[in-house]
């Protein structure tokens, strides 16, 4: 295993598993190049290759990947940017066609502009193409054209038309279950991120801005070896914490605020995802404390529920029942717990799911209902557990509760005998957090 991810032997085993599956259907898997995302004019965001391509090859430059068992150049083919001294002067070294084979183990390698020509040969005798539309419009159009052309000749040759199947059908299950090497990378991402959150709690003082909190975390992630944030950091002070995916991060943090921080680092291609909510002024007010303790109780119960054989939905409903009972007690909603769950009145203040899969993507791949019912958790699955409560300023709620948003999130690995909380080193009990906050404020004064 390297800083950039699993080593060559692990990647080769993954590809072999996919090719073995392709052989059953005489299939071809095509993973298209992800186009560079424009930031402004001719400036682009930092490039991040498609997770599926990195999962199978480790390649991080713009590229397309083909795995084939169709009878034409079977095995592993990369389509890459060719070497170009002038371009490399501006943007850095490229592996090129030669490097795709020598450094990344490709059985065959071509320039990107030959993808359509070579793909047509792969499809000539294929029975199924695994491909996900919507990533690269240029490749989408080429695939439709190629499949139409190939299929138009099939009846004359006595062959059935090519079937197109979503690429996730062959890759999502593989990626859902993490190997030992993947778990090690996730553990490191979570360790770095947990430490960064704890240090942030020791650092924030009234008057700092949300973007300063964001900047502190990004520095901490990178300083410890992460490539950067795994997703856009949420640093939401006061009422901004009632917005689920708030990312403006441009408001000063005031002494009576809670600040909700949802952030994680990416290490070796794998993501951490942590949320903590702490008081800017050092201590939770009585109203803030009541809500915080409710969310913490729901979160801890949901974490304890997660384990092998437990349905994903049951983890969610464990949190929902506790939150719903608390909302009734606090006067936020009326009725019994069962009635409130049946009518979904609790969704006024808790409107999202409790968990999602975690891996190379922060919202990682894998079906939640593979057979129509909620998936049973199994060893090797990593998921978040992140209940919350969000009471807008204009909510029909007791005045002292309005404008408060709280979420608590940990990353959990399902094991043979239970679970491992990968982010356990990040404090979440009120007493632990207030101790860290006291340290920050004592330094500030």
FENTA-V144121 format. One record per helix or strand of 3 or more residues. SS is the DSSP state (alpha for helix, beta for strand). FROM is the first residue (numbers start at 0). LEN is the number of residues. If there is no record, write none. Layout:
((SS | FROM | LEN) (SS | FROM | LEN))
//
This chain:
((alpha | 7 | 18) (beta | 26 | 5) (beta | 37 | 3) (alpha | 50 | 7) (beta | 62 | 6) (beta | 74 | 6) (alpha | 84 | 7) (alpha | 95 | 7) (beta | 107 | 4) (alpha | 111 | 12) (beta | 127 | 4) (alpha | 136 | 21) (beta | 162 | 3) (alpha | 167 | 9) (alpha | 179 | 22) (alpha | 209 | 14) (beta | 233 | 4) (alpha | 237 | 5) (beta | 257 | 6) (beta | 264 | 3) (beta | 273 | 6) (alpha | 285 | 20) (alpha | 311 | 18) (alpha | 336 | 7) (alpha | 344 | 4) (beta | 381 | 4) (beta | 387 | 4) (alpha | 398 | 3) (beta | 403 | 4) (beta | 408 | 7) (beta | 417 | 4) (alpha | 429 | 15))
//
